[in-house]
Amino acid sequence: FSMRLFNQVAMGSGNGDEENNELSVVRTDEMTRTRPMKADGSAQTSCMEESSKQRPSERIQEMVEQGGGVLQPFDDGHVPETFGTKTTDTDNTTTTAWMATYPQHVPGNISMSVYDNVLPPVLVDAIYDTSHQYGQPWGTYVTIEQAQHYLQNNGQTNNTDNTNIPSSSETASLEEQEGHWHALAVAAVAHFLIDTIPNSSHCPIAHIAPDKSEHSTNGDARKALYGLKEFREVAHGVAVWALSSNQIAQQVQYHVDYAELLRYEHNVTVPPLWAGTIHCTSGEVKGGDFCVNLGGLDHYALHGYKGLKQPPAGRHHDDVPRNDPLPHPQNPGMEAVGVDHDTSSDWVTVPYCYNRGICHVGQLAHLSTPITSLPEGKSRVIMGFNVFGHGVGPEIKKAPEHSPAFRRRVHLHRSYSLQGIDLKTMLRQNKGFTKLLVLAKRERIKQQLKERQSQLTLDIQALLQKAPYCQLSILMEQLGVDTDQEWPKPVDVQVHLSHLVRTTTDHDTNRIAVDPTHSPPAFDEHGILMPHAILFLKEPNHKGYSSV
């Protein structure tokens, strides 16, 4: 096993040249294949019938259950290329496909909402420019903690004056590009998913409910798809990506969103809790409408992946093009401000419109119609959002869809799959390599903790600049998180500040100090700051009180 491969897997190394490697740039629709056929031409026994006792690994089950999810066998008509037929002289089986469902997927009052003017114009234009120039899909992962910090530092408003948009360069390295993408994604998640949807002051142009009783397009609908408290409790983060297309007739086929790498590596479909899209191209875009079916997983189970299980009426599998969408309502004369809900089929069509945001519960199947016309010199750009819970979120964060890390892992799997090598088995059997991976993970965790501690210090200083002489308990409440999977928890903020104020010197850049005039004593007998302690920022080069 080469050290170069170790660097790719353990350290996530790569360079811009890999982006031009045909194998490394793998689109979602190239990562799966239809069910294999037997020698006599008949279809093989379905994975659900053949191997009902095969369950995902305990780690995958725990990840799903931690977020309140339930796993069940689910056949959508295709098998990932890493889970093809395993054939011996006496055995011919396929691996069972599983679907995760969450409480958020149970039909409720609202299935989807549509908003206009969801982002500050300067932000949506920056997303368009970056995606149009790059010309390829890009992706990243934003934690809820990162989005909340953005709002704390920039204000909860769509006012462009308070929106900090990073600059980009055409000559930037891949690492610099990834940082730029991430900054744009953090701002978009903060404005759309946290500041707009749960906020009753932001009126959607439409709410759509499964029972059709809550369909409103008059701008008066005040119900939210989710509440801010629920969102903060169940969501770990958001997989964010951007797609750019300048090809007429291009479309996105019928599908449900899910954690791509989990399906690819474990044959487990994990839909997001909520999914969203923002239209980023200004000017008149014809076609490229967003169509979603409210039938949920029942509809997807009937039609399957890209409609392979149930092709359009009067057609057969053999003569259905892979890009032929399922029937859905289309109204070419519909104005961009309209949202059409065909109650007979439960298809909802939302026309493409600049700075329009769409959000729906995560298990709904959807597609986009073919592009028929684009403004001259422009491409159709959308930004997509998948919200994942605390169980699977940390795993998805390692290699979110369309990110360089995702492409590298897919490339690695494809390379060894073509050679008939089970990569995971080979890695487990290589004890020396496994030890290197463990050591690399430990160092990565240490480095991540150092980075988070540095960021926490900056966040504390930012809050103290806004609120001088602030009580520690307030800082613990605002900067600490209550979930087990995230850092810092409130007690971590307390311990971190205790260390800062007791070890700083006059020459340190850290200016956080304890107010010595406040009583009772600021520290307990173990040297830990008490929640009632008052903290402030010393002036530069000013002698302050940093310890008892």
C-alpha positions in Angstrom: 0.0 0.0 0.0 1.6 3.3 -1.1 2.1 6.3 1.2 0.4 8.4 -1.4 -2.8 6.4 -0.9 -2.4 6.8 2.9 -2.2 10.6 2.3 -5.4 10.5 0.3 -7.4 8.5 2.8 -6.0 9.7 6.1 -5.1 13.2 5.5 -7.5 14.1 2.6 -4.6 15.5 0.5 -5.1 16.4 -3.1 -4.4 19.1 -5.6 -6.2 21.0 -8.3 -5.0 18.6 -11.0 -7.3 16.0 -9.7 -10.3 18.1 -10.6 -9.5 17.5 -14.3 -9.1 13.7 -13.8 -12.1 12.0 -15.5 -12.3 9.3 -12.8 -12.1 11.8 -9.9 -15.0 13.9 -11.0 -17.9 11.5 -10.5 -21.4 12.7 -10.8 -24.1 11.3 -8.6 -25.9 9.5 -11.5 -22.7 7.7 -12.4 -22.3 6.1 -9.0 -25.1 3.6 -9.3 -26.3 0.9 -11.7 -29.5 -1.0 -12.3 -30.1 -4.5 -10.8 -27.9 -7.2 -12.6 -29.5 -9.8 -14.8 -29.1 -13.6 -14.7 -27.6 -15.5 -17.6 -31.1 -16.4 -18.9 -32.1 -12.8 -19.1 -34.3 -12.7 -16.1 -33.9 -10.3 -13.3 -32.0 -11.5 -10.2 -33.9 -11.9 -7.0 -34.4 -8.6 -5.3 -32.0 -7.8 -2.4 -35.0 -7.5 0.0 -36.2 -11.0 -0.9 -32.8 -12.7 -1.1 -31.1 -11.2 2.0 -33.7 -9.9 4.4 -31.4 -10.8 7.4 -28.6 -8.6 6.2 -28.5 -5.4 8.2 -26.2 -2.4 8.1 -23.2 -2.3 10.4 -23.9 -1.5 14.1 -22.2 1.9 13.6 -24.6 2.9 10.8 -27.6 1.7 12.9 -26.4 3.7 15.9 -25.9 6.8 13.7 -29.4 6.6 12.4 -31.0 5.8 15.7 -29.1 8.6 17.5 -31.0 11.1 15.4 -34.4 9.4 16.1 -34.4 7.5 12.8 -35.6 4.0 12.0 -34.1 1.7 9.3 -36.2 -0.5 7.1 -35.6 -2.5 3.9 -36.3 -0.4 0.8 -35.9 -1.3 -2.8 -35.6 1.6 -5.2 -34.5 -0.4 -8.2 -30.8 0.0 -8.2 -27.6 -1.2 -6.5 -24.6 1.0 -5.9 -21.6 -0.2 -7.9 -19.8 -1.1 -4.6 -22.6 -3.5 -3.7 -22.9 -5.5 -6.9 -23.7 -9.2 -7.1 -21.4 -11.4 -4.9 -21.2 -14.6 -6.8 -19.5 -18.0 -5.8 -20.2 -21.5 -7.0 -22.9 -22.0 -4.4 -24.1 -18.5 -3.6 -25.6 -15.6 -5.6 -26.8 -12.8 -3.3 -27.1 -9.1 -3.3 -26.8 -6.8 -0.3 -30.1 -5.4 1.2 -30.8 -1.8 0.6 -32.1 0.1 3.6 -33.9 3.4 4.1 -33.8 5.7 7.1 -36.9 7.6 8.1 -37.2 10.3 10.8 -40.0 11.9 12.8 -39.7 14.9 10.5 -40.7 12.7 7.6 -44.2 12.0 9.1 -46.7 14.1 7.2 -47.6 17.2 9.1 -49.3 20.6 8.5 -46.7 21.8 6.1 -44.7 19.8 3.5 -43.0 22.7 1.7 -42.6 26.5 1.6 -41.5 28.9 -1.1 -39.9 32.3 -0.3 -38.8 35.1 -2.6 -35.8 37.4 -1.9 -34.3 34.9 0.6 -30.7 36.2 0.5 -29.0 39.6 0.4 -28.5 40.4 -3.3 -24.8 40.7 -2.8 -24.6 37.2 -1.4 -26.8 35.5 -4.1 -24.8 37.3 -6.8 -21.5 36.1 -5.2 -22.8 32.5 -5.2 -23.7 32.9 -8.9 -20.4 34.4 -9.9 -18.4 31.7 -8.0 -20.4 28.8 -9.4 -20.5 30.2 -13.0 -16.7 30.8 -13.1 -15.9 27.4 -11.6 -18.1 25.6 -14.0 -18.3 22.4 -12.0 -20.4 21.3 -9.0 -18.9 22.3 -5.6 -19.9 21.3 -2.1 -19.2 21.8 1.5 -20.7 21.2 5.0 -21.9 23.9 7.4 -22.6 23.1 11.0 -25.5 24.8 12.8 -22.9 26.2 15.2 -21.0 27.9 12.4 -24.2 29.5 11.0 -25.3 30.8 14.4 -21.9 32.4 14.9 -22.3 34.1 11.5 -25.6 35.6 12.6 -24.2 36.7 15.9 -21.4 38.5 14.1 -23.4 39.9 11.2 -26.9 40.5 12.5 -30.1 38.6 11.8 -31.2 40.5 8.7 -31.0 40.5 5.0 -29.6 44.0 5.0 -26.6 44.0 2.6 -24.7 46.3 4.9 -24.5 43.6 7.6 -23.5 40.8 5.2 -19.8 40.0 5.1 -19.1 38.5 1.7 -15.6 37.0 1.1 -13.8 37.9 -2.1 -12.7 35.3 -4.6 -9.9 35.0 -7.1 -9.7 33.1 -10.4 -6.1 32.2 -9.5 -6.9 30.9 -6.1 -5.7 27.4 -5.0 -8.1 24.6 -4.4 -7.7 25.1 -0.7 -8.5 28.8 -1.0 -11.5 28.0 -3.2 -12.8 25.5 -0.6 -12.6 28.3 2.0 -14.5 30.7 -0.2 -17.2 28.1 -1.0 -17.6 27.4 2.7 -17.9 31.1 3.6 -20.7 31.6 1.0 -22.5 28.4 2.3 -22.3 29.5 5.9 -23.9 32.9 5.1 -26.6 31.2 2.9 -27.5 28.7 5.6 -27.7 31.4 8.2 -29.9 33.7 6.2 -32.2 31.1 4.6 -32.6 28.2 7.0 -32.1 30.0 10.4 -33.2 33.6 9.9 -35.9 33.2 7.3 -37.9 30.0 7.5 -38.6 29.9 11.3 -39.2 33.6 11.4 -42.9 34.6 11.3 -41.9 38.1 10.0 -40.8 36.5 6.7 -43.9 35.6 4.6 -43.6 32.8 2.1 -45.3 33.2 -1.2 -46.7 29.6 -0.7 -47.2 26.9 1.9 -48.1 23.4 0.6 -49.6 20.8 2.9 -50.2 17.1 2.3 -54.0 17.4 2.9 -54.1 20.4 0.5 -55.8 22.5 3.3 -52.9 24.8 3.8 -52.2 25.8 0.2 -51.6 29.6 0.2 -50.1 31.9 -2.4 -51.3 35.2 -1.0 -48.3 36.1 1.1 -50.4 35.8 4.3 -49.3 32.3 5.4 -47.5 32.5 8.7 -46.9 28.9 9.5 -43.3 27.8 9.4 -42.0 24.5 8.0 -40.1 24.1 11.3 -39.5 26.1 14.5 -36.1 27.5 15.4 -36.0 25.6 18.7 -36.7 22.3 16.9 -34.2 23.1 14.2 -31.4 23.8 16.7 -32.2 20.6 18.7 -32.3 18.1 15.9 -30.0 19.5 13.2 -26.2 19.0 13.3 -25.4 20.7 10.0 -26.2 21.2 6.3 -24.6 19.7 3.3 -24.5 22.5 0.8 -23.7 22.4 -2.9 -24.0 24.5 -6.0 -24.7 23.4 -9.6 -24.1 25.4 -12.7 -25.4 24.6 -16.2 -25.3 26.5 -19.5 -26.7 23.6 -21.6 -30.2 23.9 -23.1 -32.4 20.9 -22.4 -30.3 19.9 -19.4 -32.4 18.7 -16.4 -32.2 16.9 -13.1 -34.0 13.6 -13.0 -36.5 12.3 -10.5 -34.8 11.4 -7.2 -34.8 11.8 -3.5 -32.0 13.6 -1.8 -29.8 11.5 0.5 -26.3 11.2 2.0 -24.5 10.0 -1.2 -21.4 8.6 0.4 -23.4 6.5 3.0 -25.4 5.0 0.1 -22.3 4.4 -1.9 -20.3 2.8 0.9 -23.1 1.1 3.0 -26.1 0.8 0.7 -28.1 2.8 3.2 -30.3 5.7 2.0 -30.4 8.5 4.6 -32.6 11.3 3.4 -32.1 14.8 5.0 -34.5 16.1 7.6 -35.3 19.0 5.3 -34.0 19.9 1.8 -33.9 23.2 0.1 -32.9 25.0 -3.1 -32.1 28.6 -4.0 -32.3 30.0 -7.6 -29.2 32.2 -8.2 -29.4 33.4 -11.8 -30.8 36.8 -12.5 -32.6 37.5 -15.8 -35.2 35.4 -17.5 -34.6 31.7 -17.2 -37.1 29.5 -19.0 -37.5 25.9 -17.9 -35.4 24.6 -15.1 -38.5 24.6 -12.9 -38.5 22.8 -9.6 -41.1 20.0 -9.3 -41.7 18.0 -6.1 -44.2 15.3 -5.4 -46.0 15.3 -2.0 -46.5 11.5 -2.0 -43.3 11.0 0.0 -41.6 7.6 0.0 -44.7 5.8 -1.1 -44.4 7.6 -4.4 -40.7 7.0 -4.6 -41.1 3.3 -3.8 -43.5 3.0 -6.7 -41.4 4.8 -9.3 -37.9 4.1 -8.0 -34.5 5.6 -8.7 -34.9 7.9 -11.8 -38.2 6.3 -12.6 -36.7 2.9 -13.3 -39.3 0.9 -11.5 -42.3 2.6 -13.0 -41.7 4.3 -16.4 -44.1 6.7 -17.9 -47.3 5.2 -19.2 -47.0 3.4 -22.5 -43.2 3.0 -22.4 -41.0 0.1 -21.5 -37.7 0.1 -19.6 -35.7 -0.7 -22.7 -36.8 2.4 -24.6 -37.0 4.9 -21.8 -34.1 7.4 -22.0 -32.3 7.8 -18.7 -33.1 11.5 -18.8 -36.8 11.1 -19.4 -38.6 12.5 -16.4 -41.8 11.2 -14.9 -45.1 12.9 -15.9 -45.6 16.1 -13.9 -47.7 19.2 -14.3 -46.2 21.8 -16.7 -47.7 25.1 -17.5 -45.5 27.0 -19.9 -47.6 30.1 -19.6 -47.3 30.3 -15.8 -45.8 33.4 -14.5 -42.7 33.2 -12.4 -44.6 34.4 -9.3 -47.0 31.4 -9.5 -46.7 28.1 -7.7 -48.8 25.3 -9.3 -50.2 22.4 -7.2 -51.8 19.7 -9.2 -54.0 18.2 -6.5 -54.9 15.1 -8.6 -51.2 14.0 -8.8 -49.8 15.9 -5.9 -47.1 17.4 -8.1 -46.1 20.9 -7.2 -44.3 23.0 -9.8 -42.2 26.1 -8.8 -40.9 28.2 -11.7 -37.3 29.3 -11.7 -37.0 32.8 -10.3 -33.9 34.8 -9.1 -33.3 34.7 -5.3 -36.2 32.3 -4.8 -35.9 29.7 -2.0 -37.7 26.4 -1.7 -37.6 24.2 1.3 -39.5 20.9 1.9 -39.4 17.8 4.2 -36.4 15.7 3.2 -38.0 12.5 1.9 -40.0 14.1 -1.0 -39.0 13.0 -4.5 -38.3 15.8 -7.0 -36.8 16.8 -10.3 -36.2 19.9 -12.4 -37.6 20.4 -15.9 -35.4 20.8 -19.0 -33.9 24.3 -19.5 -35.4 25.9 -22.6 -33.8 29.4 -22.6 -31.0 31.2 -20.7 -29.9 34.9 -20.6 -27.0 35.4 -23.0 -23.7 34.4 -21.6 -25.3 33.1 -18.4 -25.8 29.7 -16.8 -28.6 28.3 -14.5 -27.1 28.2 -11.0 -28.8 26.7 -8.0 -27.6 26.2 -4.5 -28.9 23.1 -2.7 -29.2 22.3 1.0 -29.6 19.0 2.9 -30.1 19.3 6.7 -28.8 16.3 8.6 -29.2 15.3 12.3 -26.6 14.7 15.0 -26.3 11.0 14.2 -25.2 11.1 10.6 -24.1 14.7 10.3 -20.6 14.3 11.6 -20.0 11.4 9.1 -21.4 13.4 6.2 -19.2 16.4 7.2 -16.1 14.4 6.4 -16.9 14.2 2.7 -20.0 16.2 1.7 -21.3 15.6 -1.8 -19.5 17.4 -4.6 -16.6 18.4 -2.3 -13.0 17.5 -3.3 -12.9 15.0 -0.3 -16.1 13.3 -1.7 -14.6 13.0 -5.2 -11.4 11.5 -3.8 -13.2 8.8 -1.8 -15.4 7.9 -4.7 -12.4 7.8 -7.0 -10.7 5.5 -4.5 -13.7 3.1 -4.3 -14.1 3.1 -8.1 -10.4 2.3 -8.7 -10.5 -0.7 -6.5 -13.9 -1.8 -7.5 -12.8 -2.0 -11.1 -10.0 -4.4 -9.9 -12.4 -6.5 -7.9 -10.9 -5.4 -4.6 -12.9 -4.9 -1.5 -11.2 -1.8 -0.2 -12.7 -1.9 3.3 -11.7 -5.5 3.8 -8.2 -4.8 2.5 -7.7 -1.9 4.9 -9.0 -3.9 7.9 -6.4 -6.7 7.1 -3.5 -4.3 6.8 -2.6 -3.8 10.5 0.2 -1.4 9.9 -2.0 0.9 7.7 -4.8 0.7 10.3 -2.4 1.9 13.0 -1.3 4.8 10.8 -5.0 5.8 10.3 -5.6 5.7 14.1 -2.6 7.9 14.7 -3.6 10.3 11.9 -7.1 10.5 13.4 -5.8 11.4 16.8 -3.6 14.2 15.4 -6.5 15.5 13.4 -8.7 15.5 16.5 -6.0 17.4 18.4 -5.7 19.9 15.6 -9.5 20.4 15.4 -9.7 21.0 19.1 -6.9 23.7 18.9 -8.8 25.4 16.0 -12.1 25.3 17.9 -10.4 26.8 21.0 -8.9 29.6 19.0 -12.3 30.3 17.4 -14.0 30.3 20.8 -11.5 32.9 22.1 -12.3 35.1 19.1 -16.1 34.6 19.7 -15.8 35.5 23.3 -13.8 38.7 22.5 -16.4 39.7 19.9 -19.2 39.4 22.4 -17.3 41.3 25.1 -16.7 44.1 22.5 -20.5 44.3 22.1 -21.3 43.9 25.8 -18.4 45.1 28.0 -18.4 43.7 31.6 -20.5 40.6 30.8 -21.3 37.9 33.2 -19.8 34.5 32.6 -23.2 32.7 32.7 -24.3 34.8 29.8 -21.3 33.8 27.7 -21.8 30.2 28.6 -25.4 30.4 27.5 -24.7 32.2 24.2 -21.6 30.2 23.1 -22.3 26.8 24.6 -24.3 24.1 22.8 -26.4 21.5 24.6 -25.8 18.6 22.2 -23.4 15.7 23.1 -21.8 15.7 19.7 -20.7 19.3 19.5 -18.0 21.4 21.3 -18.1 23.7 23.2 -20.8 22.8 25.8 -21.5 25.6 28.4 -19.0 24.0 30.9 -16.4 24.0 28.1 -16.8 27.7 27.8 -16.4 28.1 31.5 -13.2 25.9 31.6 -11.7 27.6 28.6 -12.2 31.1 30.0 -10.8 30.0 33.4 -7.6 28.9 31.6 -7.4 32.1 29.6 -7.7 34.5 32.4 -5.3 32.6 34.7 -2.5 32.1 32.2 -2.4 35.3 30.2 0.4 37.9 30.5 0.5 41.5 29.6 2.2 40.6 26.3 -0.4 38.1 25.2 -2.8 39.0 22.4 -5.6 37.7 24.6 -7.2 40.7 26.4 -9.9 38.9 28.4 -9.8 39.7 32.1 -11.9 39.4 35.3 -13.3 42.5 36.9 -11.6 42.6 40.4 -14.1 45.0 41.9 -16.9 42.5 41.6 -17.8 40.4 44.6 -18.2 37.5 45.6 -14.9 35.9 44.6 -14.7 35.1 40.9 -12.9 31.7 41.3 -13.8 28.6 43.2 -11.3 26.6 45.2 -10.2 24.6 42.1 -9.4 27.8 40.2 -12.5 27.6 38.0 -14.4 30.8 37.2 -17.8 31.0 38.9 -20.8 31.7 36.6 -21.4 35.1 38.4 -17.8 36.3 37.5 -17.7 39.6 35.4 -15.4 39.6 32.4 -14.2 42.5 30.3 -11.6 43.3 27.6 -8.5 45.1 28.5 -7.3 47.9 26.4 -4.3 47.1 24.2 -1.0 47.4 26.2 -3.1 48.1 29.3 -2.4 46.4 32.6 -5.6 44.5 33.5 -6.5 41.9 36.0 -6.0 38.4 34.6 -5.8 36.3 37.7 -6.7 36.3 41.4 
